């Protein structure tokens, strides 16, 4: 199922990129074999990019989950011995 989704996303990306290329270079559409070759090349490249982006998304999600679990178990501790900045005191008094 994942391959189908990535292939469809790759197809959508390839169509948009091919439309942009055909708009810039209209002579590409005059030679059908060249247009097919460029489209298939773009489709393959966009499938690879989609697959890499999917893996990066999974890795970022796992790292975010690990950080969330660590922060939930051990929250940040504020040290109350630090002096308060004068600007913060003025802001607190005006509220």
The 8 nearest C-alpha neighbors of each residue, nearest first, counted from 0:
[[1, 3, 2, 4, 5, 6, 7, 8],
 [0, 2, 4, 3, 5, 6, 50, 53],
 [3, 1, 5, 0, 4, 6, 7, 50],
 [2, 4, 6, 0, 1, 5, 7, 8],
 [3, 5, 1, 7, 6, 2, 8, 0],
 [4, 6, 8, 2, 7, 3, 9, 49],
 [7, 5, 9, 3, 4, 8, 46, 2],
 [6, 8, 10, 4, 9, 5, 3, 11],
 [7, 9, 5, 11, 10, 6, 4, 12],
 [10, 8, 46, 45, 6, 12, 7, 11],
 [11, 9, 7, 13, 8, 12, 42, 6],
 [10, 12, 8, 14, 13, 9, 7, 15],
 [11, 13, 9, 15, 10, 14, 16, 45],
 [14, 12, 42, 10, 16, 41, 11, 15],
 [15, 13, 17, 11, 12, 16, 18, 10],
 [14, 16, 18, 12, 17, 13, 19, 11],
 [17, 15, 19, 13, 18, 14, 20, 12],
 [18, 16, 20, 14, 19, 15, 13, 21],
 [17, 19, 21, 15, 16, 20, 22, 14],
 [20, 18, 16, 22, 17, 21, 15, 23],
 [19, 21, 17, 23, 22, 18, 24, 16],
 [22, 20, 25, 24, 18, 23, 19, 17],
 [21, 23, 19, 20, 24, 25, 18, 17],
 [22, 24, 20, 21, 25, 19, 18, 26],
 [23, 25, 21, 26, 22, 20, 27, 28],
 [26, 24, 21, 27, 22, 28, 23, 29],
 [25, 27, 29, 28, 24, 30, 21, 23],
 [28, 26, 25, 29, 34, 30, 24, 21],
 [27, 29, 26, 30, 34, 25, 31, 21],
 [30, 28, 26, 27, 31, 25, 34, 33],
 [31, 29, 33, 28, 32, 27, 34, 26],
 [30, 32, 34, 33, 35, 28, 29, 27],
 [33, 31, 35, 34, 30, 36, 37, 28],
 [34, 32, 36, 31, 30, 35, 37, 27],
 [33, 35, 31, 37, 32, 36, 27, 28],
 [36, 34, 38, 32, 33, 37, 39, 31],
 [35, 37, 33, 39, 34, 38, 40, 32],
 [38, 36, 40, 34, 35, 39, 41, 33],
 [37, 39, 41, 35, 40, 36, 42, 34],
 [40, 38, 42, 36, 41, 37, 35, 43],
 [39, 41, 37, 43, 38, 42, 36, 44],
 [42, 40, 38, 44, 13, 39, 43, 45],
 [41, 43, 13, 39, 45, 40, 44, 10],
 [44, 42, 46, 40, 41, 45, 39, 47],
 [43, 45, 41, 47, 46, 42, 48, 40],
 [44, 46, 9, 48, 42, 47, 43, 49],
 [47, 45, 9, 49, 43, 44, 48, 6],
 [48, 46, 50, 44, 45, 49, 51, 43],
 [47, 49, 45, 51, 50, 46, 52, 44],
 [50, 48, 52, 46, 47, 51, 45, 53],
 [49, 51, 53, 47, 52, 48, 46, 54],
 [52, 50, 48, 54, 53, 49, 47, 55],
 [51, 53, 55, 49, 50, 54, 48, 56],
 [54, 52, 50, 56, 51, 55, 49, 57],
 [55, 53, 57, 51, 56, 52, 58, 50],
 [54, 56, 52, 58, 57, 53, 59, 51],
 [57, 55, 53, 59, 54, 58, 52, 60],
 [56, 58, 54, 60, 55, 59, 61, 53],
 [57, 59, 55, 61, 60, 56, 54, 62],
 [60, 58, 62, 56, 61, 57, 63, 55],
 [59, 61, 63, 57, 58, 62, 56, 64],
 [62, 60, 64, 58, 63, 59, 65, 57],
 [63, 61, 65, 59, 64, 60, 66, 58],
 [64, 62, 60, 66, 61, 65, 67, 59],
 [65, 63, 67, 61, 62, 66, 60, 68],
 [64, 66, 62, 68, 67, 63, 69, 61],
 [67, 65, 69, 63, 64, 68, 70, 62],
 [66, 68, 64, 70, 65, 69, 63, 71],
 [69, 67, 71, 65, 66, 70, 64, 72],
 [68, 70, 66, 72, 71, 67, 73, 65],
 [71, 69, 74, 73, 67, 72, 68, 66],
 [70, 72, 68, 69, 73, 74, 67, 66],
 [73, 71, 69, 70, 68, 74, 67, 75],
 [72, 74, 70, 71, 69, 75, 76, 68],
 [75, 73, 70, 71, 76, 72, 69, 77],
 [74, 76, 77, 73, 70, 71, 78, 72],
 [77, 75, 74, 78, 73, 79, 70, 80],
 [78, 76, 79, 75, 80, 81, 74, 82],
 [77, 79, 80, 81, 76, 75, 82, 83],
 [80, 78, 81, 77, 82, 83, 76, 75],
 [81, 79, 78, 82, 77, 83, 76, 84],
 [80, 82, 79, 78, 83, 77, 84, 76],
 [83, 81, 84, 80, 79, 85, 78, 87],
 [84, 82, 85, 81, 87, 88, 86, 80],
 [83, 85, 87, 86, 82, 88, 89, 81],
 [86, 84, 88, 87, 89, 83, 90, 82],
 [85, 87, 89, 88, 84, 90, 83, 91],
 [86, 88, 90, 84, 85, 89, 91, 83],
 [89, 87, 85, 91, 86, 90, 92, 84],
 [90, 88, 86, 92, 91, 87, 93, 85],
 [91, 89, 87, 93, 88, 92, 86, 94],
 [90, 92, 88, 89, 94, 93, 87, 86],
 [93, 91, 89, 94, 90, 88, 87, 86],
 [94, 92, 90, 91, 89, 88, 87, 86],
 [93, 92, 91, 90, 89, 88, 87, 86]]
